[in-house]
Amino acid sequence: MNLIHTSLMRALPPFDALVAFDTALRLRSMTLAAAELGITQSAISHRLRRLEGFVGAPLLNRSGAGLDATPAGTALAAGLAELLDGLADLRARCRRAIAPAGLRVGVGSALADYWLVRRLPGFAAAHPGIAIELAIVDSEAQARAPDVDVQVLWMPAGTARAASTQRLLFEEQVFPVCHPRLLPGGRTLADPADLAGLPLLHKGLAGRTAAEWSWPVWFERLALSGAPPAALRFGTIGTAITAALQGAGAVLARSLLVHDALTEGRLVRVLPAAWDMPSSKAHIVRWPAALTGDPRVRDFVAWLAAEADKTVGE
């Protein structure tokens, strides 16, 4: 009886506040966290105050670069990712218990549209007993939702190491591409200075993109004078690549997402490969610990890794 009473009286942190803290710290912005979670910025602030009240200490500080964790916030963050991943395992445990034939795979929309979807029929032909259900996962909040069996994630390269529940797939390069008709003879520019004469497509919010996605950074690398024009800006890389495919301008793109379009001549490189910039992120495939050894997961991950090796090797 005492054990039951102790369990019922255990002090637990507010779960919605933990998610708000995790998102705000990862994005280093309450505004971006609110947008990702689909709530208001004041709701984020309220949840963080509740969590700080539970912990008894401030968790985040504001700096010139955005939000940073306090010592208490760093301690909380250290165990939070493992906790949220453990909660995501709960659904996998239930699914394993009833041994369904299908496999639900979470993947970003750009990777799905520009690489994975056209390859999935090959998996279906080789594994007719495993039905694949593809779920679009375009945010960390969605990635942590316990409704997928396998996830393909794009994450900082330093954390994309192989582990018992994940495998590295791709390490990509970023470089500008465009429709062939925008380049003389449809060929890569011999003089990088000619890039300044092309219409440019921008990804993400101005001033909030990583170096590899920033046209001002590329202009500096290429020693081009003046600021790049920002006539067209897109919220996602997928939309920006679609615009490039329609001939709207040159876009900074990841090698994997434009691999097929380059191979088929629908897009061309704007600059020689010597100017490529390594992406700060890499793709991994991850599965819950509860599904380690599951034959469906084993077969899909092996197939996905083989397709990744084939793409990189081409």
N, C-alpha and C positions, 0 to 999 in steps of 0.2 A: 504493500500500500504506500509506503514511504517513497519507493522508487517511482511509482505512478505519479504521486503528488509532485515529486521533484521535477519530473519530465514536463508536467503540465505548467509548472511555475517557471520553467526556464526562460530567461530573458532573451528574446530574439530580436535582432535588428529589423527595421521595416524593409521588406524586400524591394518595394518600388524605389526607396531611397538608395539602396545599394546599387540598383541599375542606373539611377540618375548619377550617382557618384562615379561609377565605372565609365559611363559615357562621357561625362563632363571632363574627367581627367584624361581620357584617351584623346578627345578632340581639343582639349585645352580651351574650351569655350562653352559657356552656358547657352549661348545663342545657338550654336551648332548642335549641342546636345538636345536642346528643345526641339529643333527641326527634325533630328533623327528619330526621336522618340514620339514625335507627333503631339507634343504638349506645349504649353506656354513656358516662356522663360521664368515667369514668376512661380510656376509649378515646380520647375527644377530647383529654384532657390529655396522654396518651402521644403521640398524633400531633403535637400542637403542640410538645412537647419535642423530638421527632425533627426537626421542621422548624427549630426554633430552633438545634438542633445543626448542621444543614446550613448555615443562614445565618450562624451564629456570633454571634447577637445576640438579645436578647429581642424578641418581636413584639407582645405584648399586655400592657397594664396593667389592673388593676382600679381602678375609681373608684366613687363613689357612684351613678352612673347606669349602671354595668355595665362592660363591657370597652371599652377604647380602644386604638387602635394606637400603638405606639411609633414613633419616626422610622423605624426599620428596617421595622416593620410597614406604615407608610404607603407606603414605597417599594415594598414587595412588593405591596400591594393595588392600587397604581396600574396595574400591568401584568397583574394576575391575571385580572381580568374579561375582558380582551381575549384572554388565553391560553385560558381556559375556553370562551369563545364560539368561538374558532378550532377547538378540538377538537370542538365540537358541529357544526362545518361538515363534518367528515370524512364523516359519514353522508350529508349532503346531496350531497356531491360524487359519492359512489357511486351514489346514487339518480338523480342527473342523468345519469350515464353510461349507465344502462340505460333512462332515459326512461320511468318508470312512468306509468300514466294517473292513478293515485290521488294524493291529497294527505292527509298525516297532520297533523292540526291539534291543538295542545295548548292547553287552556283550563282555567281554574279551574272547579271543580264548581258553585259558586253561579252564575257567569255562564252556564255551559252550561244549568243547570236552569231558570233564571228568565228567560233572554233568548235565547240562541243557538239552542237545540235547536228551538224552535217556528218559527224563521226559516229553518233549513237546507233544508227542502223547497223553498223558493223558489229557493235557489241550485241545487239539484239539477235543478229544472225548467228553469232558464235555461242550465245547463251540464251536459247529460246525459253528456258525455264525461269528466267529472272526478268520480271517486268520492271521497267524503270519509270519512276515518276519524277519529273524534273520540277524543282521548286526554285524560284528566283530569290536569291538572298543578296541584297544590295546594301545592307547595313550591319553593324556589329550587333545591334539589338535583334535583328532577324536571325543572325548567325547563332546567337545564343538560345533562340527559341527551340524548345524540345520537340521539333516536328520533322527533323530530317535524320536519316541514318548515316549518310556520308556527306561531308561538306568539302567543297573546293574553295579555299580561302586565299585572298591576296593580302599579305601581311608583311611587316617590316622584315627585310632580308636577314637581319641579325637574329630574329626569333624563329625563322623558318627552317629550323634544323630537324633532321629525322629523329623520331621518337617512337615509343611503342604504340602510339595511337595516331601518328601522322607521318607523311612522307613528302619530301620535297619533289615538286614537279618541274617548275620552270624558273629560271633566272633570266630576266628579260633585258633587252636594250630599248631605249627610247630614241626615236629619230623622226624627222619630218617626212611626210608622204603627201602625195596629192594625186589628182586625176592626171593621166598622161597628157591630156590636151592643154594643161597649164604650162607645160615645159617645152622648150624648143625641141622638136623632133621626138617628144615624149621621153627624153633622156635626162638622167641625173645632171644637175648643174655642175659645170666644170669650175665655175667661179662662185664661191659661197656668197659673195657680195650681191649676186643676182637674186638671192632669197628676198631681199628687201623690196623687190618689185612685185612679189606675189601677194594675193589676198591671204590673210592669216586667220585661222580659226583657233579660238582660245577655249580652253577647258577650265571649268571651276571659277570660283570667285576671284576677282582681281586682288592680288596681294596675299592670297591664302593658298596658293598652289605650291607644291614642292618644286625644287629647282628644275627637275627634268621636264616639268610641264609648263615652265615659264618662258614665254617668248623673249622677255627682256633678258633673262639669263642667257638664252641662246644667242641673242644679238651681241651680248658682251663677249661670249666665247668666240664668236665669229668676227669680232672687232668691227661690227657694223655700226655706223653712226645713226643717231636719231632713235626715237622710240617706236617700237612696232605698233601699227594701227590695231585697234581693238573693235572693229566693226561688228564682228559676230562672236558671241561668247555662248558656250553651252554648259549646262550643268553636269553632263555626264560624258565620258569618253565615247560611249556608244553612239550618242547623238552626233558628236563631233565627227566621228569617222563616217557616219552616214552622210553628213554634209559634204565631206571630202569626196566620197564616192560619187556624189552628184555634181562634182566639179566646182563647189563653192569656195575652195581654197586649200591651203596647206595646213595640215594638222600634226601636232606632236603625238605620236602613237606608240604603243607598246608593240614590240616585235611579234608577239604571239597573236595579237588581235588582227594584225594586217598581213600575217603570213600567207594566208590563202589568196587574199586580194592581190598581193605582190606576185605570187606564183602564177596567177591567172592573168596578170596584166591589167587588172581593174584599177590598181594604184601603182605608183612608182615612187622610188626614193627621190627625195629632193636633193640630198647631199650624199657624198660618198660615205661608206660605212665607217671610215676612220673618224668621223665626227659623232658616232653613236655615243649616247650617254647611258651608263648602267642604271637600271631602275633601282630605286631605294627599297622596292618591295619585291616579293617573290610569291609564286603560287605553291600552295601545299594542298594535299588531300588529307582530311582528318576524319576519324570515326570515333564513336564513343568506346570507352574501355569495355563496356558490356558487350559490344559486338566484335571484340577482338577474337579472331578465329572463326567468325561466322563465314561460311563458304560464299555467301552472296557478296559480302564485303570484300573478301579475299579475291574473288574473281573480278569484281569491278575495279578495285584498286590496281590489280596487276594489269588489266587491260588499259586503264587510264595512264598508268606509268609508261606502258609500251607506246601508246599513242604520243605521249609527251616526248619520249626519246626519239621517236620517228620524226616529229615535227622539228625538234631542235637540230637533228642530224641532217635535215634537208638543206 
